[in-house]
Every structure is written in structure tokens, then in C-alpha cells.
Amino acid sequence: MANTAQALDATRCPLCGEANRCAMEIERETGQPQPPCWCMAVDFSLAPLERLPEALRGQACICARCAAGAQGD
């Protein structure tokens, strides 16, 4: 499972694979200052985080759709 975590694209949601639009990751990649990320003002209580394997948690941001609890399946 360690290889999966290493191969994870931090710009993509680990739940659905769509772009997560994380301003912090964009800033890290480009070096260009970004406005505060959308995730700083979102309630993640509906996010299906239990679907995310333990080894992948904390490796990449989930997208706004998954954060809102939308099913991407």
C-alpha cells in the first residue's frame, strides 16, 4: 500500500480522482501565492472519509463535491 500513497497525485481527490483545486497545493507546485483555499471555509462533516484507506489519508485534499458528501460512483 505504500506505493499507492507515493504515487498519489496531490492535485487530485483521492476519493473520486477529480481535480481538488487545492490552492495550497497549487502554491506549492508553482511557487505563486494563492488566495485562501476553498477548503478553509467548508464543513467536511458530510465527506465520506471512511471510504479513504488509512494509508491515503492526509496525502491529498478531497474535492469540494466529495467534501459535500456527493457520491462520485
C-alpha positions in Angstrom: 0.0 0.0 0.0 3.0 2.3 0.5 3.5 2.5 -3.3 -0.1 3.7 -3.7 0.5 6.6 -1.3 3.7 7.6 -3.0 2.1 7.5 -6.5 -0.9 9.6 -5.3 -1.3 12.9 -7.3 -1.8 15.6 -4.7 -3.8 17.7 -7.2 -6.5 15.1 -7.4 -9.1 14.0 -5.0 -8.2 10.5 -3.6 -11.9 9.6 -3.4 -13.1 10.4 -7.0 -9.9 11.3 -8.9 -11.2 14.7 -10.0 -9.1 17.9 -9.6 -9.3 19.0 -6.0 -8.4 22.7 -6.8 -6.4 23.0 -3.6 -4.8 26.5 -3.5 -2.2 25.3 -1.1 -1.0 22.5 -3.5 -1.1 25.0 -6.4 1.1 27.3 -4.5 3.5 24.5 -3.5 3.8 23.4 -7.2 4.0 26.8 -8.8 5.6 29.0 -6.1 3.0 31.6 -6.8 1.0 33.0 -3.9 -2.7 31.9 -3.9 -5.8 33.2 -2.2 -7.0 31.2 0.8 -8.2 27.7 -0.3 -11.9 26.9 -0.7 -11.4 24.2 1.9 -10.8 26.7 4.7 -14.5 27.6 4.7 -16.1 24.2 4.1 -17.7 21.8 6.6 -16.3 18.4 5.9 -18.7 16.5 8.2 -20.6 15.0 5.2 -17.4 13.9 3.5 -17.2 10.0 3.1 -13.7 9.9 4.6 -14.3 6.3 5.8 -14.0 5.3 2.2 -10.5 6.5 2.1 -7.9 3.8 3.0 -5.9 4.8 6.1 -2.6 4.8 4.1 -4.0 7.5 1.8 -5.3 9.9 4.5 -3.5 13.1 4.8 -1.8 12.7 1.4 -4.1 14.8 -0.8 -7.1 17.1 -0.4 -10.5 15.8 -1.3 -12.5 17.8 -3.8 -15.5 20.1 -3.0 -18.0 17.6 -4.4 -16.7 14.8 -2.1 -16.4 17.2 0.8 -20.1 18.0 0.4 -20.9 14.3 0.6 -21.8 13.9 -3.1 -21.4 10.3 -4.3 -18.9 10.2 -7.2 -19.5 6.5 -8.0 
